[in-house]
Amino acid sequence: MGDDMFESDVTRLLSDIRMGDEAARDGLFSTVYAELRQIASRQMRSEPAGHTLQTTALVHEAYMRLTQGKRLDTIENRRHFFGAASLMMKRILIDHARRRRSLRRNPQGDRLLLDAVLDQIETTHKVDLIDLSDALDELAVMNKRQSEIVDLRFFGGLNVADVAEQLGVSVSLVEKDFAAARAWLNLRLE
């Protein structure tokens, strides 16, 4: 299926859901499942070996949370849906990491290479997923757009052009903000 057809199918299904069509929810899941698995696989690659949460479980949990209540009513199109799904997966992984940390005696928990989470950050030190989440929360207080750009690029898997479109800003502004966010994150996480 071509990208334009896929885009229109997802957008149409989201519209049907907003109109109260319950069958559209099932249709949406089967339509987006393969891409949700790709996003989940990308996010799971940055998790420590032996992670107890599986890709399929992450996809199903994220979809379930997205479809609870009226959440889907606010999602307008394919890009918005996958951005929201990616951020939901990130929250699930962070919640999972927090639960695992609280169950362990080791307060540091498992640590990740920062470049495994944020490919373009030039560093070799390791960072905890919870520390990264906390740093992004701090960044959001100082500069919400920069934090959103990092979330969409690396947890959402969007390219620079898609992030620019999603946020309604120019590609050059996304690149500039991302460079600034990357520099700040490096300093904060050292």
C-alpha positions, 0 to 999 in steps of 0.5 A, a space after each residue: 500500500 502506498 504512503 498516500 493511501 496508508 495516510 488516507 486510510 489511517 486519517 479516515 479511520 480516525 475520523 470514523 472513530 471520532 464519529 462513534 464507529 466502534 468497528 473503526 477501532 479494530 480496523 485502525 489496529 489492523 491497519 497500523 499494527 505493522 508500523 507500531 511494531 517497527 516503532 516498538 522494535 526501535 524503542 526496545 533496541 535501546 533497552 537493556 538485554 533481558 528486558 521483561 517487556 516484549 515488543 508485542 506487549 509494548 504495542 498492545 499496551 500503547 494501543 490500549 492506552 491510546 484508545 481509552 476514553 476520548 484520547 483518539 478524538 484529539 488525534 487528527 491524522 497518521 503522523 499525529 497518531 504515530 507520534 502519540 503512539 511513540 510517546 505512549 511507548 516511551 512512557 510505558 518503558 519509563 514506567 516499567 524502568 521505574 517499577 524495576 528500579 524500585 524492585 531492585 537493590 541496585 538504585 542505579 538500575 540498568 544503564 544504557 548507552 546514551 547513543 543507543 537512545 539518542 543516535 546523534 549525541 556524540 558521547 560514550 558515557 552511559 545514561 539511565 532511561 529514567 535519568 534521560 526522562 527526567 532530563 527531558 522533563 527539565 528541558 521541557 520546562 526551559 524549552 518545550 519545543 526542544 523537548 518535543 523535538 527530541 521526543 518526536 525524533 528519537 522516541 517517535 522515530 520521525 525525521 526532521 521534516 516530519 517533526 517540522 510539519 508536526 510542530 508547524 515550524 521550519 526544518 532549519 528551526 528543528 535542526 537548530 533546536 535539536 542541536 541545542 537540546 543535544 548539547 544541553 542533554 550531554 551536559 545534564 547527563 554527564 
